[in-house]
Amino acid sequence: MEELTRLEERIMQCIWDYQGEVPFLDLIETVKEKLNKDYKRTSIRGYLFRLEEKGYIKVTKKGRKAYVQPLIDEETYGKYQAEEVLDRWFDGSAKRLVSALGEKLTKEDGEELRGILDDVDFDDNNNKNI
């Protein structure tokens, strides 16, 4: 998966918020509103072209209208980003990541994490089985 710029991520968030195919003209208005900036249509089209080149979206025309469809869902991208953070900042150690987040975890978060870890099954080589 290819890296996205911060702005590309924010545009993808607007696309994911639609939960499916989004008309291009609606997307322009959503991007302007959510990003609180008056982007030109051609600028947004340029970002969409790059997102399409990177394999994140597909732009199709139906008659005179263009539609944008996500090819990578938000959850998949979130998992990819989490793995990137884990590898880049914590040398792949989930233990170090959770330790760094310790101050931000609520009691409920801790209980939920314990439950998740209790449900994870590891084989003899310490590989996770779901």
Disulfide bonds with the S-S distance in Angstrom:
none
